Amino acid sequence: MTAPGAEGPPHAVLLDLDGTLVDSVRGDFLACSALFSEHGRALPADRWAVEVCGRPAGYPDLLAELPGPVEGHLARLRELWEVHMNPGNVVLLPGAPELLDRLTRAGMPLALVSASDRPWVETWLAEYGLAGHFTAVVPGDEVARRKPAPDLHLEAARRLGVAPARCLAVEDSVTGVAAARAAGARVAAVPTALTRHLDYGAAHHVLGGLAEVAPLAGLPAAQDPPTAPDATRHTAAPAPGTRRPGDVPATGAGRE
C-alpha cells in the first residue's frame, strides 16, 4: 500500500529519533516500572506501551492510579529518568548507522523529526556522530503541536523543499505513525520489542528492522544487516539539565 501520489521511491526520508534510531524507550519503561515498584505495584509492558509510549500527555493519567499527588510522582519519575537514561540503556538501535550512511551516500535528503526538545535531540546526535546526515532537524519545541499532530512532519518536508506525499517517514510508535500519516507522508513503522504488539494498521509498511527501510527508499536490500541489539553504546551521559525523553509534565512537550 502506498500513500496517494507517492508511487516510486521517495524524494526524502523523515526519521524519528527515540525508539527509531536510539533506544531510549527501554530506559523510559524501566523508570516508570521502578516508580510503580516503589508503591508495590507492577507495570505491565503492554500497559506502559499503550499509555505513554509516544504519548507524553499520558504520564499524568498513568501515574494518577498511584497513591498520592500526581505532581509528586512526576517529580520522582524525573529522578528515575536520570538513573535509567544511562549508557547501558540508551544505545543505537541495530542498523541505524548503516541505514543513515547508505541514504547519505545515495544523496537522499534526510530530516530528523522528533517530539523531544532540541537539547535532548542534539545530545544524542552529537554522542553518536549522526548530525551530519541530516539536512534538517525538527524538534518538538519548534512547532506549535507535537505528535500525533502532523506539524513536525509538515515542517520537515517544508525545510527539505519536498512535498509531504513524496516523503517516507520512519517511526517506531503508533503516535508517530499517526502524525506522519496525517501529514500525508508514506509511513514505515519499525516497532520496538516493547511496542510491536500494538496496532500499526495505519502504517503503509510494518518492518522488522531498519535494514528493511533501504528498499523502500529505492536502494538495494542490505546483504548483512546487523543483529546485535547492543552493538553500539554511547560513551558519556547527557549533560546535566538536558531534558529527558518524556520529560513533559511542566511544559506539555514530550518524547516521540
C-alpha positions as CSV (number, residue, x, y, z in Angstrom):
1,M,0.0,0.0,0.0
2,T,1.4,3.4,-0.9
3,A,0.4,7.0,0.0
4,P,-1.6,8.9,-2.6
5,G,0.8,10.3,-5.2
6,A,3.8,8.6,-3.6
7,E,4.3,5.8,-6.2
8,G,8.0,5.1,-6.7
9,P,11.0,5.9,-4.4
10,P,10.6,8.8,-2.1
11,H,12.3,12.1,-2.6
12,A,13.2,12.5,1.1
13,V,13.2,10.4,4.3
14,L,12.0,11.7,7.6
15,L,13.3,9.8,10.6
16,D,12.2,9.7,14.2
17,L,14.9,9.6,16.9
18,D,13.7,7.9,20.2
19,G,12.8,4.3,19.6
20,T,13.7,4.5,15.9
21,L,17.4,5.4,15.9
22,V,18.3,5.3,19.6
23,D,16.7,3.0,22.2
24,S,15.6,5.5,24.9
25,V,12.3,3.6,25.1
26,R,13.8,0.9,27.3
27,G,15.1,3.5,29.8
28,D,11.7,5.2,30.0
29,F,9.9,1.9,30.7
30,L,12.4,1.0,33.4
31,A,12.0,4.3,35.1
32,C,8.2,4.0,35.0
33,S,8.4,0.4,36.3
34,A,10.7,1.5,39.1
35,L,8.2,4.1,40.2
36,F,5.4,1.6,40.3
37,S,7.5,-0.8,42.2
38,E,8.2,1.8,44.9
39,H,4.4,1.7,45.5
40,G,4.2,-2.1,45.5
41,R,2.7,-2.2,42.0
42,A,3.7,-3.9,38.8
43,L,3.6,-2.1,35.5
44,P,3.0,-4.5,32.6
45,A,5.0,-3.6,29.5
46,D,1.9,-3.6,27.3
47,R,0.1,-1.2,29.6
48,W,3.0,1.2,29.5
49,A,3.3,1.0,25.7
50,V,-0.4,1.9,25.3
51,E,-0.5,4.7,27.9
52,V,2.7,6.6,27.4
53,C,5.0,5.3,24.6
54,G,4.7,8.1,22.0
55,R,2.0,9.8,24.2
56,P,3.8,12.2,26.6
57,A,0.4,13.6,27.7
58,G,-0.3,10.1,29.1
59,Y,2.1,10.2,32.0
60,P,-0.3,12.1,34.4
61,D,-3.1,9.7,33.7
62,L,-0.9,6.6,34.2
63,L,0.5,7.9,37.5
64,A,-2.8,9.1,38.8
65,E,-3.6,5.5,39.9
66,L,-0.7,5.5,42.4
67,P,-1.5,6.8,45.9
68,G,-0.5,10.4,46.5
69,P,-0.4,13.6,44.4
70,V,0.4,13.2,40.7
71,E,2.9,16.1,40.8
72,G,5.0,14.2,43.4
73,H,5.0,11.1,41.2
74,L,6.1,13.2,38.2
75,A,8.9,14.7,40.1
76,R,10.1,11.3,41.3
77,L,9.8,10.0,37.7
78,R,12.2,12.7,36.5
79,E,14.7,11.5,39.1
80,L,14.3,7.9,37.9
81,W,14.8,9.0,34.3
82,E,18.2,10.4,35.4
83,V,19.0,6.9,36.8
84,H,17.8,4.8,33.8
85,M,18.7,7.0,30.9
86,N,22.3,5.8,31.1
87,P,24.9,4.3,28.8
88,G,23.7,0.8,29.3
89,N,20.1,1.6,28.2
90,V,20.3,4.4,25.6
91,V,22.0,2.7,22.7
92,L,22.0,3.0,18.9
93,L,19.4,0.6,17.5
94,P,20.6,-2.1,15.1
95,G,21.1,-0.9,11.6
96,A,20.8,2.8,12.4
97,P,24.4,3.9,11.4
98,E,24.3,1.7,8.3
99,L,21.0,3.0,7.1
100,L,22.0,6.6,7.5
101,D,25.3,6.0,5.8
102,R,23.6,4.3,2.8
103,L,20.9,7.0,2.5
104,T,23.5,9.8,2.7
105,R,25.8,8.2,0.1
106,A,22.8,7.8,-2.2
107,G,22.1,11.6,-1.9
108,M,18.8,11.2,-0.2
109,P,17.7,14.3,1.7
110,L,17.1,13.4,5.4
111,A,15.3,15.1,8.2
112,L,15.1,14.2,11.8
113,V,11.6,14.6,13.2
114,S,11.3,14.3,17.0
115,A,8.8,15.4,19.5
116,S,11.6,15.9,22.0
117,D,13.1,19.3,22.6
118,R,16.2,20.4,20.7
119,P,18.7,19.9,23.7
120,W,17.7,16.2,24.0
121,V,17.9,15.6,20.2
122,E,21.3,17.4,19.8
123,T,22.7,15.4,22.8
124,W,22.3,12.1,21.1
125,L,23.1,13.3,17.5
126,A,26.4,14.6,18.9
127,E,27.0,11.5,21.0
128,Y,26.7,9.1,18.1
129,G,28.0,11.4,15.4
130,L,24.8,11.4,13.4
131,A,24.1,15.1,12.9
132,G,26.0,15.3,9.6
133,H,23.5,13.0,7.9
134,F,20.5,15.4,8.3
135,T,19.7,18.4,6.1
136,A,17.1,19.4,8.7
137,V,16.5,18.7,12.3
138,V,12.9,19.5,13.5
139,P,12.4,19.1,17.3
140,G,9.1,19.4,19.1
141,D,9.9,22.7,20.7
142,E,10.0,24.4,17.3
143,V,6.4,23.6,16.2
144,A,3.0,24.5,17.6
145,R,1.8,20.9,18.1
146,R,3.8,17.8,18.7
147,K,2.9,14.2,17.5
148,P,0.3,12.9,16.9
149,A,-0.4,16.3,15.1
150,P,1.3,16.4,11.7
151,D,3.2,19.7,12.4
152,L,6.6,18.2,12.7
153,H,6.5,16.2,9.5
154,L,5.0,19.1,7.6
155,E,7.7,21.4,8.8
156,A,10.4,18.9,8.0
157,A,9.1,18.5,4.4
158,R,8.9,22.3,4.1
159,R,12.5,22.7,5.2
160,L,13.6,20.0,2.7
161,G,11.5,21.5,-0.1
162,V,9.8,18.2,-0.7
163,A,6.0,17.6,-0.8
164,P,4.9,15.5,2.2
165,A,3.4,12.9,-0.2
166,R,6.9,12.4,-1.7
167,C,8.5,11.7,1.8
168,L,9.0,8.4,3.5
169,A,8.5,8.7,7.3
170,V,10.1,6.1,9.6
171,E,8.6,5.8,13.0
172,D,8.5,3.3,15.9
173,S,5.3,4.3,17.7
174,V,1.7,4.3,16.9
175,T,1.6,8.1,17.7
176,G,4.4,8.8,15.3
177,V,2.7,6.8,12.6
178,A,-0.5,8.8,13.1
179,A,1.4,12.0,12.9
180,A,3.2,11.1,9.7
181,R,0.0,9.7,8.1
182,A,-1.8,12.9,9.0
183,A,0.9,14.9,7.2
184,G,0.3,12.9,4.0
185,A,3.6,11.0,4.1
186,R,4.3,7.4,3.2
187,V,4.8,5.7,6.6
188,A,7.1,2.8,7.5
189,A,6.7,1.6,11.1
190,V,9.6,-0.2,12.8
191,P,8.1,-1.3,16.2
192,T,10.3,-1.9,19.2
193,A,10.2,-5.1,21.3
194,L,8.0,-3.2,23.8
195,T,5.5,-1.9,21.2
196,R,5.3,-4.5,18.4
197,H,2.1,-5.9,19.9
198,L,0.2,-2.6,19.2
199,D,-2.0,-1.9,16.2
200,Y,0.2,-0.5,13.4
201,G,-2.6,-0.7,10.8
202,A,-2.3,3.0,9.9
203,A,1.3,2.5,8.6
204,H,1.8,1.7,4.9
205,H,4.6,-0.7,5.8
206,V,5.4,-2.5,9.1
207,L,9.0,-3.6,9.1
208,G,11.1,-6.0,11.2
209,G,14.1,-3.6,11.4
210,L,15.9,-0.6,10.0
211,A,17.6,-2.7,7.4
212,E,14.2,-3.1,5.6
213,V,13.9,0.7,5.1
214,A,16.6,0.9,2.4
215,P,14.5,-0.9,-0.3
216,L,11.6,1.4,0.4
217,A,13.9,4.3,-0.4
218,G,14.9,2.8,-3.7
219,L,18.2,1.2,-2.5
220,P,19.2,-2.5,-2.8
221,A,18.4,-4.6,0.3
222,A,21.4,-4.8,2.7
223,Q,23.3,-8.1,2.4
224,D,24.3,-8.5,6.1
225,P,22.0,-6.4,8.3
226,P,23.4,-6.0,11.9
227,T,21.7,-8.1,14.5
228,A,23.4,-7.4,17.9
229,P,21.0,-5.3,19.9
230,D,23.7,-3.7,22.0
231,A,26.3,-3.4,19.2
232,T,26.9,0.3,19.9
233,R,26.7,2.1,23.2
234,H,27.2,5.7,23.9
235,T,30.2,6.8,25.9
236,A,29.0,9.7,28.0
237,A,25.8,10.6,29.8
238,P,23.9,13.6,28.6
239,A,24.9,16.9,30.1
240,P,23.2,17.8,33.4
241,G,20.0,19.6,32.9
242,T,19.3,18.1,29.5
243,R,15.6,17.2,29.1
244,R,14.9,13.5,29.1
245,P,12.5,11.6,26.8
246,G,9.1,12.0,28.1
247,D,10.1,14.9,30.5
248,V,6.9,16.7,29.7
249,P,4.7,17.5,32.7
250,A,6.0,21.0,33.2
251,T,5.8,22.1,29.6
252,G,3.3,19.8,27.9
253,A,6.1,18.7,25.5
254,G,7.4,15.2,25.1
255,R,9.3,12.4,23.5
256,E,8.4,10.6,20.5
